[in-house]
Amino acid sequence: MKQSPSLRWTLLCASIVSSVPLAAAAQSAPASKGTIQDVVVTAARKAQSVQKTSIAVTAISGTTIQQQGETNLQQIIQNVPGVTLTTQQRGFTPTIRGQGTDLPPGSAQGAVATEFDGAYNIRAEGGIVGYYDLARVEVLPGPQGTLYGVNSDGGVVNVISNDPVVGKYAGNLSGTIGNYSLFRAEGMANVPIGDTLAIRVAGAMINRHGYLSPDQGDAVAQSVRTKVLYKPNADISILLGQQYDHIGGVGPSSSITPAYQNGT
């Protein structure tokens, strides 16, 4: 049975940002409108400007991802040169300049490493609920074995989520509806505790009926991420994070298409 395309509409988007005090915010504003924004990446295992990074890297900011309503890896990096994504059951597997893997996610290590907040992860099923509250996504062509290990000959895809912000209250909530009874929602709350501690909680959920009966190929998943940042001074910071993903529903589906030969 041919799978119909999924349609989506943005339903709700609300955000709250309150920072203390206003004078400090004014000081951090750019000096002029012509100033080029400095993009900071961690592609070389340290935070530095992308203009000063001595390796090839393409960075997609979290703001761009949110504004364009992109939720899965295929949407986020589809316009990066030399990068393709193969749709697999319960996820995607990236290929950079022809190197990757055609095996199902989690069954083997491919030539392209996928890292989430610095942790190597070959399980692509977590992408069912969609990526949320991201700082940026970095794509590095290979080989990257010196910094990222032997399984990164083809390159690396780094997914980096937002860290807590000390001294600032922030939050947002958004939702999406579509055909096949699609409903997806995500949200975030950043809460400072004193002048040295902050907690950031973000989550997302998706519920969509299957493309085949009875509900095969559906998408039912929930995800919650919690981060705690302790920063007593400018030289010391301790960051702890935890994420829980749950995948439910019927799961992946397949259909049998008979092969016809001439004259039969």
C-alpha positions as CSV (number, residue, x, y, z in Angstrom):
1,M,0.0,0.0,0.0
2,K,1.4,3.4,-0.9
3,Q,2.1,5.6,2.0
4,S,0.4,9.0,1.9
5,P,2.4,12.1,2.8
6,S,1.9,13.6,6.2
7,L,0.6,17.1,6.5
8,R,1.3,19.4,9.4
9,W,0.0,22.8,10.6
10,T,1.4,24.8,13.5
11,L,-1.3,25.2,16.1
12,L,0.2,27.2,19.0
13,C,3.4,29.0,19.8
14,A,3.9,31.0,23.0
15,S,7.0,32.1,24.8
16,I,7.9,33.9,27.9
17,V,11.4,35.5,28.6
18,S,12.1,37.6,31.6
19,S,15.7,38.5,32.5
20,V,17.2,40.4,35.4
21,P,18.0,43.4,35.4
22,L,17.3,45.5,32.3
23,A,20.6,47.3,32.5
24,A,22.5,44.1,32.1
25,A,20.5,43.2,29.0
26,A,21.2,46.6,27.5
27,Q,24.9,46.0,27.9
28,S,24.8,42.7,26.1
29,A,23.1,44.2,23.0
30,P,25.2,44.5,19.8
31,A,26.9,47.9,19.3
32,S,25.5,48.3,15.9
33,K,23.1,46.6,13.5
34,G,25.9,45.9,11.1
35,T,27.7,43.6,13.6
36,I,28.0,40.0,12.4
37,Q,26.7,37.5,14.9
38,D,29.4,35.3,16.3
39,V,28.5,31.6,16.0
40,V,30.1,29.4,18.7
41,V,30.6,25.7,17.9
42,T,32.1,22.8,19.8
43,A,33.2,20.8,16.7
44,A,36.8,20.7,17.9
45,R,35.8,19.5,21.4
46,K,36.0,23.1,22.7
47,A,33.9,26.2,22.4
48,Q,35.2,28.6,19.7
49,S,34.0,30.8,16.9
50,V,33.1,28.9,13.8
51,Q,35.2,31.4,11.8
52,K,38.3,30.4,13.9
53,T,37.6,26.6,13.7
54,S,40.2,24.9,11.5
55,I,37.9,22.1,10.3
56,A,35.0,22.1,7.9
57,V,31.7,22.4,9.9
58,T,28.1,23.4,9.0
59,A,26.1,24.7,12.0
60,I,22.3,25.1,12.0
61,S,21.2,27.2,14.9
62,G,18.4,26.2,17.2
63,T,16.6,29.5,16.4
64,T,16.5,28.6,12.7
65,I,15.3,25.1,13.5
66,Q,12.4,26.4,15.7
67,Q,11.4,29.1,13.2
68,Q,11.2,26.7,10.3
69,G,9.2,24.1,12.4
70,E,11.8,21.4,11.9
71,T,11.5,18.4,14.3
72,N,13.4,15.5,12.8
73,L,17.0,15.1,11.7
74,Q,16.0,14.7,8.0
75,Q,14.4,18.1,8.0
76,I,17.2,19.8,9.9
77,I,20.2,18.8,7.7
78,Q,18.5,18.1,4.4
79,N,20.1,21.2,2.8
80,V,23.7,20.5,4.0
81,P,25.9,19.8,1.0
82,G,27.0,16.2,0.6
83,V,24.7,14.9,3.3
84,T,21.7,12.5,2.8
85,L,19.5,10.7,5.2
86,T,18.1,7.2,4.7
87,T,14.7,6.7,6.3
88,Q,14.8,3.5,8.4
89,Q,12.2,1.9,10.7
90,R,12.0,4.1,13.8
91,G,14.6,6.6,12.7
92,F,17.1,8.0,10.2
93,T,20.7,7.1,9.3
94,P,22.9,9.9,7.9
95,T,25.4,9.5,5.1
96,I,28.1,12.1,4.5
97,R,29.9,12.2,1.1
98,G,28.7,8.6,0.3
99,Q,29.8,7.1,3.6
100,G,27.3,5.8,6.1
101,T,25.4,2.5,6.6
102,D,22.3,0.9,5.1
103,L,21.7,-1.3,8.2
104,P,18.8,-0.6,10.6
105,P,19.5,1.9,13.4
106,G,21.1,0.3,16.5
107,S,22.1,-2.9,14.7
108,A,25.6,-1.8,13.8
109,Q,28.0,1.2,13.9
110,G,28.1,3.1,10.7
111,A,30.8,5.4,9.2
112,V,29.0,8.5,10.5
113,A,28.8,9.1,14.2
114,T,25.7,10.7,15.7
115,E,26.3,12.4,19.1
116,F,23.7,13.9,21.4
117,D,25.1,16.5,23.9
118,G,28.6,14.9,23.4
119,A,27.4,11.3,24.0
120,Y,27.7,8.8,21.1
121,N,24.4,7.3,20.2
122,I,23.6,4.8,17.4
123,R,20.0,4.5,18.4
124,A,18.0,6.6,16.1
125,E,14.6,5.7,17.5
126,G,14.6,8.7,19.8
127,G,14.0,10.9,16.8
128,I,10.4,9.6,16.5
129,V,9.2,12.2,19.0
130,G,11.4,14.8,17.2
131,Y,14.2,17.0,18.5
132,Y,13.3,19.9,20.7
133,D,14.9,22.8,22.6
134,L,18.1,22.7,20.6
135,A,21.0,25.1,20.7
136,R,22.4,23.9,17.3
137,V,23.2,21.0,15.1
138,E,26.7,20.6,13.7
139,V,27.6,18.5,10.7
140,L,31.3,17.6,10.2
141,P,32.6,15.8,7.1
142,G,35.0,13.0,7.8
143,P,37.4,11.6,8.6
144,Q,36.9,12.7,12.3
145,G,38.6,9.7,14.0
146,T,41.1,11.8,15.9
147,L,38.5,13.6,17.9
148,Y,35.4,11.3,17.7
149,G,36.6,7.7,17.4
150,V,37.0,5.0,14.8
151,N,33.3,5.0,13.8
152,S,33.5,8.5,12.4
153,D,35.4,8.0,9.1
154,G,32.5,9.5,7.2
155,G,31.9,12.4,9.6
156,V,29.9,13.4,12.6
157,V,26.4,14.8,13.3
158,N,26.4,16.7,16.7
159,V,23.0,17.5,18.2
160,I,23.4,20.0,21.1
161,S,20.5,20.9,23.3
162,N,20.2,24.2,25.3
163,D,21.8,24.4,28.7
164,P,20.2,26.1,31.7
165,V,20.7,29.9,32.0
166,V,21.5,31.4,35.4
167,G,19.6,34.5,36.3
168,K,16.8,34.2,33.7
169,Y,13.3,32.9,33.7
170,A,12.2,31.6,30.3
171,G,9.7,29.3,28.8
172,N,7.8,28.3,25.6
173,L,5.1,26.0,24.4
174,S,4.2,25.0,20.9
175,G,1.9,22.5,19.2
176,T,1.3,20.9,15.8
177,I,-1.7,19.2,14.3
178,G,-2.0,17.3,11.0
179,N,-3.7,14.5,9.1
180,Y,-3.7,10.9,10.4
181,S,-4.8,12.5,13.7
182,L,-1.3,14.0,14.2
183,F,-0.8,15.9,17.4
184,R,2.6,17.0,18.6
185,A,3.6,19.3,21.4
186,E,6.8,20.5,23.0
187,G,7.7,22.9,25.7
188,M,10.5,24.3,27.9
189,A,11.0,26.0,31.3
190,N,14.2,27.6,32.6
191,V,14.1,28.4,36.3
192,P,17.0,30.1,38.1
193,I,17.6,29.3,41.8
194,G,19.6,32.0,43.4
195,D,22.6,33.5,41.6
196,T,24.5,30.3,40.9
197,L,22.0,27.6,40.1
198,A,19.5,27.0,37.3
199,I,17.2,24.2,36.2
200,R,15.9,23.6,32.6
201,V,13.2,21.1,31.9
202,A,12.0,20.4,28.4
203,G,9.8,17.8,26.9
204,A,7.9,16.7,23.8
205,M,5.2,14.2,22.8
206,I,3.8,12.9,19.5
207,N,0.7,10.9,18.7
208,R,-0.2,10.0,15.1
209,H,-2.2,7.2,13.7
210,G,-0.6,4.6,11.4
211,Y,-0.5,4.7,7.6
212,L,-1.7,1.1,7.4
213,S,-4.5,-0.7,9.2
214,P,-4.6,-1.4,12.1
215,D,-2.5,1.6,13.0
216,Q,0.8,0.1,11.7
217,G,3.4,2.7,11.1
218,D,2.1,5.0,13.8
219,A,4.1,7.4,15.9
220,V,3.5,7.4,19.7
221,A,6.4,8.7,21.8
222,Q,7.2,11.0,24.8
223,S,10.5,12.5,25.9
224,V,11.6,14.6,28.9
225,R,15.0,16.2,29.5
226,T,16.2,17.8,32.7
227,K,19.4,19.8,33.0
228,V,20.9,21.4,36.2
229,L,23.7,24.0,36.0
230,Y,25.8,25.1,38.9
231,K,28.0,28.1,38.2
232,P,29.6,29.6,41.4
233,N,31.9,31.8,39.3
234,A,33.2,32.5,35.8
235,D,35.8,29.8,36.0
236,I,33.8,26.9,37.4
237,S,30.6,25.3,36.1
238,I,29.0,21.9,36.7
239,L,26.3,20.7,34.3
240,L,24.2,17.5,34.9
241,G,21.7,16.2,32.4
242,Q,19.2,13.4,32.0
243,Q,16.8,12.4,29.3
244,Y,14.0,9.8,29.2
245,D,12.4,8.6,26.0
246,H,9.5,6.3,25.7
247,I,8.3,4.8,22.4
248,G,4.9,3.2,22.3
249,G,2.2,2.4,19.7
250,V,2.0,-0.5,17.2
251,G,5.4,0.3,15.6
252,P,6.9,0.1,12.1
253,S,4.9,-1.4,9.3
254,S,5.5,-3.1,5.9
255,S,3.4,-4.1,3.0
256,I,3.9,-6.8,0.4
257,T,3.8,-5.7,-3.2
258,P,3.6,-8.6,-5.8
259,A,6.1,-8.5,-8.6
260,Y,4.7,-8.9,-12.1
261,Q,6.5,-10.1,-15.1
262,N,5.7,-9.5,-18.7
263,G,3.1,-11.8,-20.0
264,T,1.7,-12.8,-16.6
